[in-house]
């Protein structure tokens, strides 16, 4: 009888633990939107980038739905790319961040071979890593870059991210391997046609105007960036676009204020 009562007691305790712990675990479950919200607030705390990556990983572990897993992978790839762009603040190795971003994008492609974002963020992290390692390395990786970016474009030719990526490529490439300001400008304008709030495209347009000594036009577009109120990404605008626009505006002032050569 004592043994039977002891067994019943153990069973009762196990059931009680399940009743208590399972709801608590579910209550602590992380959704894709939770992770995305943390990422979208990285301008408030740069540590949100690392935290969002951890949350995306948790979503991938806990969610069986392939559509959610695909989105979590490409968003995590974007978070790594963003972290690599701010190494002083994040105190991480940007090359390691971009390589991790490539791996996440590759997994997104495995989950959904017809999803545009996986190809796009693979190409972005690849390009950033190549640019970081110097011109020769960047030129060497161009065929692979175009392979993935062209696939992204085929899947969604109106994505402003893709259009800006092409524009940035033609802006940064030396002229003797295809660099072309007019082509770059065309892509940036297409990006703004697709999303008028895409401030990174405005910054690049300002860069081209400065390169072509069109300082008045550059000043107009860059001041618009600084005072913009509805950017497509508040975090990217605050952390990247505004500082870049302010630096470019200062370079114009320094050029205009320099004494004329005798």
DRENPA-3360 file (N, C-alpha, C; in nm, 2 decimals, always signed):
BEGIN
1 = XXXXXXXX = +0.08/-0.12/+0.00/+0.00/+0.00/+0.00/+0.09/+0.13/+0.00 ~ +0.19/+0.12/+0.08/+0.28/+0.24/+0.09/+0.35/+0.26/-0.04 ~ +0.39/+0.15/-0.11/+0.46/+0.16/-0.24/+0.36/+0.22/-0.34 ~ +0.23/+0.17/-0.34/+0.13/+0.22/-0.43/+0.11/+0.37/-0.41 ~ +0.10/+0.41/-0.29/+0.08/+0.55/-0.26/+0.20/+0.64/-0.30 ~ +0.32/+0.58/-0.29/+0.44/+0.65/-0.33/+0.44/+0.67/-0.49 ~ +0.40/+0.56/-0.56/+0.39/+0.57/-0.70/+0.29/+0.67/-0.75 ~ +0.17/+0.67/-0.68/+0.07/+0.77/-0.71/+0.12/+0.91/-0.69;
9 = XXXXXXXX = +0.20/+0.92/-0.58/+0.25/+1.06/-0.55/+0.35/+1.11/-0.65 ~ +0.43/+1.02/-0.70/+0.53/+1.05/-0.81/+0.45/+1.09/-0.94 ~ +0.35/+1.02/-0.97/+0.27/+1.05/-1.09/+0.21/+1.18/-1.08 ~ +0.15/+1.21/-0.96/+0.08/+1.33/-0.94/+0.18/+1.45/-0.95 ~ +0.30/+1.43/-0.89/+0.40/+1.54/-0.90/+0.44/+1.57/-1.04 ~ +0.46/+1.46/-1.12/+0.50/+1.48/-1.26/+0.39/+1.55/-1.34 ~ +0.26/+1.51/-1.32/+0.15/+1.58/-1.39/+0.14/+1.73/-1.35 ~ +0.16/+1.75/-1.22/+0.16/+1.89/-1.17/+0.27/+1.97/-1.23;
17 = XXXXXXXX = +0.39/+1.91/-1.25/+0.50/+1.99/-1.31/+0.47/+2.02/-1.46 ~ +0.40/+1.92/-1.53/+0.37/+1.95/-1.67/+0.27/+2.06/-1.68 ~ +0.17/+2.06/-1.58/+0.07/+2.17/-1.59/+0.13/+2.30/-1.56 ~ +0.23/+2.31/-1.47/+0.29/+2.43/-1.44/+0.40/+2.48/-1.54 ~ +0.48/+2.38/-1.59/+0.59/+2.42/-1.68/+0.56/+2.44/-1.82 ~ +0.47/+2.36/-1.88/+0.44/+2.37/-2.02/+0.38/+2.51/-2.06 ~ +0.28/+2.56/-1.98/+0.23/+2.69/-2.01/+0.34/+2.80/-2.00 ~ +0.43/+2.78/-1.90/+0.53/+2.88/-1.88/+0.62/+2.88/-2.00;
25 = XXXXXXXX = +0.65/+2.76/-2.06/+0.74/+2.75/-2.17/+0.67/+2.82/-2.29 ~ +0.54/+2.79/-2.31/+0.47/+2.85/-2.42/+0.46/+3.00/-2.41 ~ +0.45/+3.05/-2.29/+0.44/+3.19/-2.27/+0.57/+3.26/-2.30 ~ +0.68/+3.18/-2.29/+0.81/+3.24/-2.32/+0.85/+3.22/-2.47 ~ +0.76/+3.16/-2.55/+0.80/+3.13/-2.69/+0.82/+3.26/-2.76 ~ +0.92/+3.26/-2.85/+0.96/+3.38/-2.93/+0.90/+3.37/-3.06 ~ +0.83/+3.47/-3.11/+0.78/+3.47/-3.25/+0.87/+3.54/-3.34 ~ +0.85/+3.52/-3.47/+0.93/+3.59/-3.57/+0.92/+3.74/-3.55;
33 = XXXXXXXX = +0.80/+3.79/-3.52/+0.78/+3.93/-3.51/+0.85/+3.99/-3.39 ~ +0.86/+3.91/-3.28/+0.94/+3.95/-3.16/+1.08/+3.98/-3.20 ~ +1.14/+3.88/-3.27/+1.28/+3.90/-3.32/+1.30/+4.01/-3.41 ~ +1.20/+4.03/-3.50/+1.21/+4.14/-3.60/+1.20/+4.27/-3.53 ~ +1.11/+4.28/-3.43/+1.10/+4.41/-3.35/+1.23/+4.45/-3.28 ~ +1.30/+4.35/-3.23/+1.42/+4.38/-3.16/+1.53/+4.43/-3.26 ~ +1.53/+4.36/-3.38/+1.63/+4.41/-3.48/+1.59/+4.55/-3.52 ~ +1.47/+4.58/-3.55/+1.42/+4.71/-3.60/+1.45/+4.82/-3.50;
41 = XXXXXXXX = +1.48/+4.79/-3.37/+1.51/+4.89/-3.28/+1.66/+4.90/-3.24 ~ +1.75/+4.86/-3.33/+1.89/+4.85/-3.30/+1.95/+4.99/-3.29 ~ +1.89/+5.09/-3.34/+1.94/+5.23/-3.32/+1.93/+5.27/-3.17 ~ +1.84/+5.21/-3.10/+1.82/+5.25/-2.96/+1.93/+5.17/-2.87 ~ +1.97/+5.06/-2.92/+2.07/+4.98/-2.84/+2.14/+4.89/-2.94 ~ +2.26/+4.91/-2.97/+2.33/+4.83/-3.07/+2.34/+4.69/-3.03 ~ +2.33/+4.66/-2.90/+2.32/+4.52/-2.86/+2.20/+4.44/-2.91 ~ +2.10/+4.52/-2.96/+1.98/+4.45/-3.02/+2.02/+4.37/-3.14;
49 = XXXXXXXX = +2.13/+4.40/-3.21/+2.16/+4.32/-3.32/+2.20/+4.17/-3.28 ~ +2.28/+4.16/-3.18/+2.32/+4.03/-3.13/+2.20/+3.96/-3.07 ~ +2.12/+4.04/-2.99/+2.00/+3.98/-2.93/+1.90/+3.93/-3.04 ~ +1.89/+4.00/-3.15/+1.79/+3.96/-3.25/+1.84/+3.83/-3.32 ~ +1.97/+3.82/-3.34/+2.03/+3.70/-3.39/+2.00/+3.58/-3.31 ~ +2.01/+3.59/-3.18/+1.98/+3.49/-3.08/+1.83/+3.45/-3.09 ~ +1.75/+3.55/-3.11/+1.60/+3.53/-3.11/+1.57/+3.46/-3.25 ~ +1.63/+3.50/-3.36/+1.60/+3.44/-3.48/+1.64/+3.29/-3.47;
57 = XXXXXXXX = +1.76/+3.26/-3.41/+1.80/+3.12/-3.39/+1.69/+3.04/-3.31 ~ +1.64/+3.11/-3.21/+1.54/+3.04/-3.13/+1.41/+3.01/-3.21 ~ +1.37/+3.11/-3.29/+1.26/+3.09/-3.38/+1.28/+2.97/-3.47 ~ +1.40/+2.96/-3.53/+1.44/+2.85/-3.62/+1.43/+2.72/-3.55 ~ +1.48/+2.71/-3.42/+1.48/+2.59/-3.34/+1.34/+2.54/-3.31 ~ +1.25/+2.64/-3.27/+1.12/+2.61/-3.22/+1.01/+2.60/-3.31 ~ +1.03/+2.65/-3.44/+0.92/+2.66/-3.54/+0.94/+2.56/-3.65 ~ +0.84/+2.47/-3.67/+0.85/+2.37/-3.78/+0.80/+2.43/-3.91;
65 = XXXXXXXX = +0.74/+2.54/-3.92/+0.68/+2.59/-4.04/+0.80/+2.64/-4.13 ~ +0.81/+2.58/-4.25/+0.92/+2.62/-4.34/+0.92/+2.77/-4.38 ~ +0.80/+2.83/-4.39/+0.79/+2.97/-4.43/+0.85/+3.06/-4.32 ~ +0.82/+3.03/-4.20/+0.88/+3.11/-4.09/+1.03/+3.09/-4.08 ~ +1.07/+2.96/-4.09/+1.21/+2.93/-4.08/+1.29/+3.01/-4.19 ~ +1.24/+3.01/-4.31/+1.30/+3.08/-4.42/+1.31/+3.23/-4.39 ~ +1.21/+3.29/-4.34/+1.21/+3.43/-4.31/+1.31/+3.46/-4.19 ~ +1.32/+3.37/-4.10/+1.41/+3.39/-3.98/+1.55/+3.38/-4.03;
73 = XXXXXXXX = +1.58/+3.29/-4.13/+1.72/+3.28/-4.18/+1.76/+3.40/-4.25 ~ +1.68/+3.45/-4.34/+1.72/+3.57/-4.42/+1.73/+3.70/-4.33 ~ +1.64/+3.71/-4.24/+1.65/+3.82/-4.14/+1.77/+3.81/-4.06 ~ +1.81/+3.69/-4.02/+1.93/+3.68/-3.94/+2.05/+3.71/-4.03 ~ +2.05/+3.68/-4.16/+2.15/+3.72/-4.25/+2.16/+3.87/-4.26 ~ +2.05/+3.93/-4.26/+2.05/+4.08/-4.26/+2.11/+4.14/-4.13 ~ +2.07/+4.08/-4.02/+2.13/+4.13/-3.89/+2.28/+4.11/-3.89 ~ +2.33/+4.00/-3.94/+2.48/+3.99/-3.94/+2.54/+4.09/-4.04;
81 = XXXXXXXX = +2.48/+4.12/-4.15/+2.53/+4.22/-4.24/+2.53/+4.36/-4.18 ~ +2.43/+4.39/-4.10/+2.42/+4.51/-4.03/+2.52/+4.52/-3.92 ~ +2.54/+4.41/-3.85/+2.64/+4.41/-3.75/+2.78/+4.43/-3.80 ~ +2.81/+4.37/-3.92/+2.94/+4.39/-3.98/+2.96/+4.53/-4.03 ~ +2.86/+4.61/-4.05/+2.87/+4.75/-4.09/+2.90/+4.84/-3.98 ~ +2.89/+4.79/-3.86/+2.91/+4.88/-3.74/+3.01/+4.81/-3.64 ~ +3.13/+4.77/-3.69/+3.22/+4.70/-3.60/+3.27/+4.77/-3.48 ~ +3.28/+4.90/-3.49/+3.33/+4.98/-3.37/+3.23/+4.97/-3.26;
89 = XXXXXXXX = +3.10/+4.98/-3.30/+3.00/+4.98/-3.19/+2.97/+4.83/-3.15 ~ +2.97/+4.74/-3.24/+2.94/+4.60/-3.20/+3.06/+4.52/-3.14 ~ +3.18/+4.57/-3.17/+3.30/+4.51/-3.12/+3.31/+4.37/-3.17 ~ +3.27/+4.35/-3.30/+3.28/+4.22/-3.36/+3.37/+4.23/-3.48 ~ +3.41/+4.12/-3.54/+3.49/+4.11/-3.66/+3.40/+4.12/-3.78 ~ +3.41/+4.23/-3.86/+3.31/+4.24/-3.97/+3.32/+4.13/-4.07 ~ +3.44/+4.08/-4.10/+3.45/+3.97/-4.19/+3.38/+3.84/-4.14 ~ +3.40/+3.82/-4.01/+3.33/+3.70/-3.95/+3.18/+3.72/-3.96;
97 = XXXXXXXX = +3.13/+3.85/-3.94/+2.99/+3.87/-3.94/+2.93/+3.85/-4.08 ~ +3.01/+3.90/-4.19/+2.96/+3.88/-4.32/+2.96/+3.73/-4.36 ~ +3.06/+3.66/-4.32/+3.06/+3.51/-4.35/+2.95/+3.44/-4.28 ~ +2.92/+3.48/-4.16/+2.80/+3.42/-4.09/+2.67/+3.46/-4.16 ~ +2.67/+3.58/-4.21/+2.55/+3.62/-4.29/+2.53/+3.54/-4.42 ~ +2.64/+3.51/-4.48/+2.64/+3.42/-4.60/+2.58/+3.28/-4.56 ~ +2.62/+3.23/-4.45/+2.58/+3.09/-4.41/+2.43/+3.09/-4.39 ~ +2.38/+3.20/-4.32/+2.24/+3.21/-4.29/+2.16/+3.22/-4.42;
105 = XXXXXXXX = +2.21/+3.30/-4.51/+2.14/+3.32/-4.64/+2.14/+3.19/-4.72 ~ +2.25/+3.11/-4.72/+2.25/+2.99/-4.79/+2.15/+2.89/-4.73 ~ +2.13/+2.89/-4.60/+2.03/+2.81/-4.54/+1.89/+2.85/-4.58 ~ +1.87/+2.98/-4.59/+1.74/+3.03/-4.64/+1.71/+2.98/-4.78 ~ +1.81/+2.98/-4.86/+1.79/+2.93/-5.00/+1.76/+2.78/-5.00 ~ +1.82/+2.71/-4.91/+1.79/+2.56/-4.90/+1.65/+2.54/-4.86 ~ +1.60/+2.62/-4.77/+1.46/+2.61/-4.72/+1.36/+2.65/-4.83 ~ +1.39/+2.76/-4.90/+1.30/+2.81/-5.00/+1.39/+2.85/-5.12;
113 = XXXXXXXX = +1.41/+2.76/-5.22/+1.49/+2.79/-5.34/+1.43/+2.90/-5.43 ~ +1.30/+2.93/-5.41/+1.23/+3.03/-5.49/+1.21/+3.16/-5.41 ~ +1.27/+3.17/-5.30/+1.26/+3.30/-5.22/+1.37/+3.40/-5.26 ~ +1.33/+3.52/-5.29/+1.43/+3.62/-5.34/+1.52/+3.66/-5.23 ~ +1.48/+3.67/-5.11/+1.56/+3.73/-5.00/+1.69/+3.65/-4.97 ~ +1.68/+3.52/-4.98/+1.80/+3.44/-4.95/+1.91/+3.47/-5.05 ~ +1.88/+3.48/-5.18/+1.98/+3.51/-5.28/+2.03/+3.65/-5.26 ~ +1.94/+3.74/-5.23/+1.98/+3.88/-5.21/+2.08/+3.90/-5.10;
121 = XXXXXXXX = +2.05/+3.85/-4.98/+2.13/+3.87/-4.86/+2.26/+3.79/-4.87 ~ +2.26/+3.68/-4.95/+2.39/+3.61/-4.97/+2.48/+3.70/-5.05 ~ +2.42/+3.76/-5.16/+2.50/+3.84/-5.25/+2.55/+3.97/-5.17 ~ +2.47/+4.02/-5.08/+2.51/+4.14/-5.01/+2.63/+4.11/-4.91 ~ +2.61/+4.00/-4.84/+2.72/+3.96/-4.74/+2.85/+3.93/-4.82 ~ +2.83/+3.86/-4.93/+2.95/+3.83/-5.02/+3.02/+3.95/-5.07 ~ +2.94/+4.05/-5.12/+2.99/+4.18/-5.16/+3.06/+4.25/-5.06 ~ +3.00/+4.26/-4.94/+3.06/+4.34/-4.83/+3.19/+4.27/-4.78;
129 = XXXXXXXX = +3.20/+4.14/-4.78/+3.32/+4.07/-4.74/+3.43/+4.10/-4.85 ~ +3.39/+4.09/-4.98/+3.49/+4.12/-5.08/+3.54/+4.26/-5.08 ~ +3.45/+4.35/-5.06/+3.50/+4.50/-5.05/+3.59/+4.52/-4.93 ~ +3.56/+4.45/-4.82/+3.65/+4.46/-4.70/+3.79/+4.41/-4.73 ~ +3.80/+4.31/-4.81/+3.93/+4.24/-4.84/+4.01/+4.31/-4.95 ~ +3.96/+4.41/-5.01/+4.03/+4.49/-5.11/+3.98/+4.47/-5.25 ~ +4.03/+4.55/-5.34/+3.97/+4.56/-5.48/+3.99/+4.43/-5.55 ~ +4.11/+4.37/-5.55/+4.13/+4.25/-5.62/+4.04/+4.14/-5.58;
137 = XXXXXXXX = +4.02/+4.12/-5.45/+3.93/+4.02/-5.40/+3.79/+4.05/-5.44 ~ +3.75/+4.17/-5.43/+3.62/+4.21/-5.47/+3.59/+4.18/-5.62 ~ +3.69/+4.21/-5.70/+3.67/+4.17/-5.85/+3.67/+4.02/-5.87 ~ +3.74/+3.95/-5.79/+3.74/+3.80/-5.80/+3.61/+3.74/-5.77 ~ +3.53/+3.80/-5.68/+3.41/+3.74/-5.64/+3.29/+3.79/-5.72 ~ +3.31/+3.88/-5.82/+3.20/+3.94/-5.89/+3.11/+3.83/-5.96 ~ +3.17/+3.73/-6.03/+3.08/+3.63/-6.09/+2.98/+3.57/-5.99 ~ +3.03/+3.53/-5.87/+2.94/+3.47/-5.77/+2.84/+3.57/-5.73;
145 = XXXXXXXX = +2.88/+3.70/-5.71/+2.79/+3.81/-5.67/+2.68/+3.82/-5.77 ~ +2.71/+3.83/-5.90/+2.61/+3.84/-6.00/+2.52/+3.72/-6.01 ~ +2.57/+3.60/-5.99/+2.49/+3.48/-5.99/+2.38/+3.49/-5.89 ~ +2.41/+3.54/-5.77/+2.30/+3.54/-5.66/+2.22/+3.67/-5.68 ~ +2.28/+3.78/-5.71/+2.20/+3.90/-5.72/+2.11/+3.90/-5.84 ~ +2.15/+3.84/-5.95/+2.07/+3.83/-6.07/+1.95/+3.74/-6.04 ~ +1.97/+3.63/-5.97/+1.86/+3.54/-5.93/+1.76/+3.62/-5.84 ~ +1.81/+3.70/-5.75/+1.72/+3.78/-5.67/+1.64/+3.88/-5.76;
153 = XXXXXXXX = +1.70/+3.94/-5.85/+1.63/+4.03/-5.94/+1.53/+3.96/-6.03 ~ +1.56/+3.84/-6.07/+1.46/+3.76/-6.15/+1.34/+3.74/-6.07 ~ +1.35/+3.71/-5.94/+1.24/+3.68/-5.85/+1.16/+3.80/-5.81 ~ +1.23/+3.91/-5.80/+1.16/+4.04/-5.77/+1.23/+4.16/-5.82 ~ +1.20/+4.20/-5.94/+1.28/+4.31/-6.01/+1.24/+4.45/-5.95 ~ +1.14/+4.45/-5.86/+1.10/+4.58/-5.81/+1.14/+4.60/-5.66 ~ +1.22/+4.51/-5.61/+1.27/+4.52/-5.47/+1.37/+4.63/-5.47 ~ +1.35/+4.74/-5.39/+1.44/+4.85/-5.38/+1.58/+4.81/-5.33;
161 = XXXXXXXX = +1.58/+4.71/-5.24/+1.71/+4.67/-5.19/+1.80/+4.61/-5.31 ~ +1.74/+4.54/-5.40/+1.81/+4.48/-5.51/+1.86/+4.59/-5.60 ~ +1.77/+4.69/-5.63/+1.80/+4.80/-5.72/+1.92/+4.88/-5.66 ~ +1.92/+4.91/-5.53/+2.02/+4.98/-5.47/+2.15/+4.90/-5.47 ~ +2.15/+4.77/-5.46/+2.27/+4.69/-5.46/+2.33/+4.70/-5.60 ~ +2.26/+4.69/-5.70/+2.31/+4.71/-5.84/+2.37/+4.85/-5.85 ~ +2.30/+4.95/-5.81/+2.35/+5.08/-5.82/+2.48/+5.10/-5.74 ~ +2.49/+5.05/-5.62/+2.61/+5.06/-5.54/+2.73/+4.99/-5.61;
169 = XXXXXXXX = +2.70/+4.88/-5.68/+2.80/+4.80/-5.75/+2.86/+4.89/-5.86 ~ +2.77/+4.95/-5.94/+2.82/+5.03/-6.05/+2.89/+5.16/-6.00 ~ +2.85/+5.21/-5.88/+2.91/+5.32/-5.83/+3.05/+5.29/-5.78 ~ +3.07/+5.18/-5.71/+3.20/+5.15/-5.65/+3.30/+5.09/-5.75 ~ +3.25/+5.02/-5.86/+3.34/+4.95/-5.95/+3.43/+5.05/-6.02 ~ +3.56/+5.02/-6.05/+3.64/+5.11/-6.13/+3.58/+5.11/-6.27 ~ +3.60/+5.22/-6.35/+3.54/+5.23/-6.48/+3.59/+5.12/-6.57 ~ +3.71/+5.07/-6.56/+3.77/+4.98/-6.65/+3.71/+4.84/-6.64;
177 = XXXXXXXX = +3.63/+4.82/-6.53/+3.56/+4.69/-6.52/+3.41/+4.70/-6.51 ~ +3.36/+4.82/-6.56/+3.22/+4.83/-6.57/+3.16/+4.94/-6.48 ~ +3.24/+5.01/-6.40/+3.18/+5.11/-6.32/+3.12/+5.22/-6.40 ~ +3.01/+5.27/-6.36/+2.94/+5.37/-6.45/+2.84/+5.45/-6.36 ~ +2.86/+5.58/-6.35/+2.78/+5.67/-6.27/+2.64/+5.67/-6.33 ~ +2.62/+5.68/-6.46/+2.48/+5.69/-6.52/+2.40/+5.56/-6.48 ~ +2.47/+5.45/-6.50/+2.40/+5.32/-6.46/+2.36/+5.32/-6.32 ~ +2.45/+5.36/-6.23/+2.43/+5.36/-6.09/+2.31/+5.45/-6.06;
185 = XXXXXXXX = +2.31/+5.57/-6.11/+2.21/+5.67/-6.09/+2.07/+5.62/-6.13 ~ +2.07/+5.55/-6.25/+1.95/+5.49/-6.29/+1.89/+5.39/-6.20 ~ +1.97/+5.30/-6.14/+1.92/+5.20/-6.04/+1.87/+5.27/-5.91 ~ +1.94/+5.38/-5.87/+1.90/+5.44/-5.75/+1.77/+5.51/-5.77 ~ +1.75/+5.57/-5.88/+1.62/+5.63/-5.91/+1.50/+5.53/-5.92 ~ +1.54/+5.41/-5.98/+1.44/+5.30/-5.98/+1.40/+5.26/-5.84 ~ +1.50/+5.25/-5.75/+1.47/+5.22/-5.61/+1.38/+5.31/-5.55 ~ +1.40/+5.44/-5.57/+1.31/+5.54/-5.51/+1.17/+5.54/-5.58;
193 = XXXXXXXX = +1.16/+5.50/-5.70/+1.03/+5.48/-5.77/+0.96/+5.37/-5.70 ~ +1.03/+5.26/-5.66/+0.97/+5.15/-5.60/+0.93/+5.18/-5.45 ~ +1.02/+5.26/-5.38/+0.99/+5.30/-5.25/+1.05/+5.44/-5.23 ~ +0.97/+5.55/-5.23/+1.01/+5.69/-5.22/+1.08/+5.72/-5.08 ~ +1.06/+5.63/-4.98/+1.12/+5.65/-4.85/+1.25/+5.57/-4.83 ~ +1.31/+5.53/-4.94/+1.43/+5.45/-4.93/+1.55/+5.54/-4.93 ~ +1.59/+5.59/-4.81/+1.68/+5.70/-4.79/+1.83/+5.66/-4.83 ~ +1.86/+5.53/-4.83/+2.00/+5.49/-4.87/+2.02/+5.52/-5.02;
201 = XXXXXXXX = +1.91/+5.51/-5.10/+1.93/+5.55/-5.24/+1.96/+5.70/-5.25 ~ +1.89/+5.78/-5.17/+1.92/+5.92/-5.17/+2.06/+5.96/-5.14 ~ +2.12/+5.89/-5.04/+2.26/+5.91/-5.00/+2.35/+5.88/-5.12 ~ +2.33/+5.77/-5.19/+2.41/+5.73/-5.30/+2.40/+5.84/-5.42 ~ +2.28/+5.89/-5.44/+2.26/+5.99/-5.54/+2.34/+6.11/-5.50 ~ +2.34/+6.15/-5.37/+2.42/+6.26/-5.33/+2.57/+6.24/-5.36 ~ +2.61/+6.11/-5.34/+2.75/+6.08/-5.36/+2.79/+6.10/-5.51 ~ +2.70/+6.06/-5.60/+2.72/+6.07/-5.74/+2.73/+6.22/-5.78;
209 = XXXXXXXX = +2.63/+6.30/-5.73/+2.63/+6.44/-5.75/+2.76/+6.51/-5.71 ~ +2.81/+6.47/-5.60/+2.94/+6.52/-5.55/+3.06/+6.48/-5.64 ~ +3.06/+6.36/-5.68/+3.16/+6.31/-5.77/+3.16/+6.39/-5.90 ~ +3.04/+6.43/-5.94/+3.03/+6.50/-6.07/+3.03/+6.66/-6.05 ~ +3.06/+6.70/-5.93/+3.07/+6.84/-5.89/+2.94/+6.91/-5.91 ~ +2.83/+6.84/-5.88/+2.70/+6.90/-5.88/+2.66/+6.93/-5.74 ~ +2.73/+7.02/-5.67/+2.72/+7.03/-5.53/+2.58/+7.09/-5.48 ~ +2.52/+7.17/-5.56/+2.39/+7.23/-5.52/+2.29/+7.11/-5.52;
217 = XXXXXXXX = +2.29/+7.03/-5.62/+2.19/+6.92/-5.62/+2.22/+6.82/-5.51 ~ +2.35/+6.80/-5.49/+2.39/+6.71/-5.38/+2.34/+6.76/-5.24 ~ +2.36/+6.89/-5.22/+2.32/+6.94/-5.09/+2.17/+6.93/-5.07 ~ +2.09/+6.95/-5.18/+1.95/+6.94/-5.17/+1.90/+6.79/-5.13 ~ +1.96/+6.69/-5.19/+1.92/+6.56/-5.16/+1.97/+6.51/-5.03 ~ +2.09/+6.55/-4.99/+2.15/+6.51/-4.86/+2.08/+6.57/-4.74 ~ +2.04/+6.70/-4.76/+1.97/+6.77/-4.65/+1.83/+6.71/-4.64 ~ +1.78/+6.66/-4.75/+1.65/+6.59/-4.74/+1.66/+6.46/-4.66;
225 = XXXXXXXX = +1.77/+6.39/-4.67/+1.80/+6.27/-4.59/+1.80/+6.30/-4.45 ~ +1.88/+6.40/-4.41/+1.90/+6.44/-4.27/+1.77/+6.47/-4.20 ~ +1.68/+6.54/-4.27/+1.56/+6.59/-4.21/+1.44/+6.50/-4.25 ~ +1.46/+6.38/-4.30/+1.35/+6.29/-4.34/+1.27/+6.25/-4.22 ~ +1.14/+6.23/-4.24/+1.06/+6.19/-4.12/+0.99/+6.05/-4.14 ~ +0.99/+6.00/-4.26/+0.93/+5.87/-4.28/+1.02/+5.77/-4.35 ~ +1.14/+5.74/-4.30/+1.23/+5.65/-4.37/+1.18/+5.51/-4.38 ~ +1.22/+5.44/-4.48/+1.17/+5.30/-4.49/+1.22/+5.22/-4.37;
233 = XXXXXXXX = +1.34/+5.24/-4.32/+1.39/+5.18/-4.20/+1.45/+5.29/-4.11 ~ +1.38/+5.31/-4.00/+1.42/+5.41/-3.91/+1.56/+5.38/-3.85 ~ +1.59/+5.25/-3.82/+1.72/+5.22/-3.77/+1.83/+5.24/-3.87 ~ +1.81/+5.20/-3.99/+1.92/+5.21/-4.09/+1.94/+5.36/-4.12 ~ +1.83/+5.44/-4.13/+1.83/+5.58/-4.15/+1.91/+5.65/-4.04 ~ +1.88/+5.62/-3.92/+1.94/+5.68/-3.80/+2.09/+5.65/-3.79 ~ +2.12/+5.52/-3.81/+2.26/+5.47/-3.78/+2.35/+5.48/-3.90 ~ +2.30/+5.48/-4.02/+2.39/+5.48/-4.14/+2.36/+5.60/-4.23;
241 = XXXXXXXX = +2.24/+5.62/-4.27/+2.21/+5.72/-4.37/+2.23/+5.86/-4.33 ~ +2.18/+5.90/-4.21/+2.20/+6.03/-4.16/+2.35/+6.07/-4.14 ~ +2.43/+5.98/-4.07/+2.57/+6.01/-4.05/+2.64/+6.02/-4.18 ~ +2.61/+5.93/-4.28/+2.67/+5.94/-4.41/+2.64/+6.07/-4.48 ~ +2.51/+6.11/-4.48/+2.47/+6.24/-4.54/+2.53/+6.36/-4.48 ~ +2.55/+6.36/-4.34/+2.61/+6.47/-4.27/+2.76/+6.48/-4.31 ~ +2.82/+6.37/-4.32/+2.97/+6.36/-4.36/+2.98/+6.42/-4.50 ~ +2.90/+6.38/-4.59/+2.91/+6.43/-4.73/+2.88/+6.58/-4.73;
249 = XXXXXXXX = +2.78/+6.62/-4.66/+2.75/+6.77/-4.66/+2.87/+6.85/-4.60 ~ +2.94/+6.79/-4.50/+3.06/+6.86/-4.45/+3.17/+6.86/-4.55 ~ +3.18/+6.76/-4.63/+3.28/+6.75/-4.74/+3.26/+6.86/-4.84 ~ +3.13/+6.89/-4.87/+3.09/+6.99/-4.97/+3.13/+7.13/-4.91 ~ +3.10/+7.15/-4.78/+3.14/+7.28/-4.72/+3.29/+7.30/-4.72 ~ +3.36/+7.20/-4.69/+3.51/+7.21/-4.69/+3.56/+7.24/-4.83 ~ +3.50/+7.18/-4.93/+3.55/+7.21/-5.07/+3.51/+7.35/-5.11 ~ +3.39/+7.39/-5.07/+3.35/+7.53/-5.11/+3.42/+7.64/-5.04;
257 = XXXXXX = +3.46/+7.60/-4.91/+3.53/+7.70/-4.83/+3.68/+7.71/-4.85 ~ +3.73/+7.61/-4.93/+3.88/+7.61/-4.95/+3.92/+7.73/-5.04 ~ +4.03/+7.80/-5.00/+4.07/+7.91/-5.08/+4.11/+7.87/-5.22 ~ +4.08/+7.95/-5.32/+4.11/+7.92/-5.46/+4.26/+7.92/-5.48 ~ +4.31/+7.83/-5.57/+4.45/+7.82/-5.60/+4.49/+7.94/-5.68 ~ +4.61/+7.99/-5.64/+4.67/+8.11/-5.71/+4.74/+8.06/-5.84;
% end
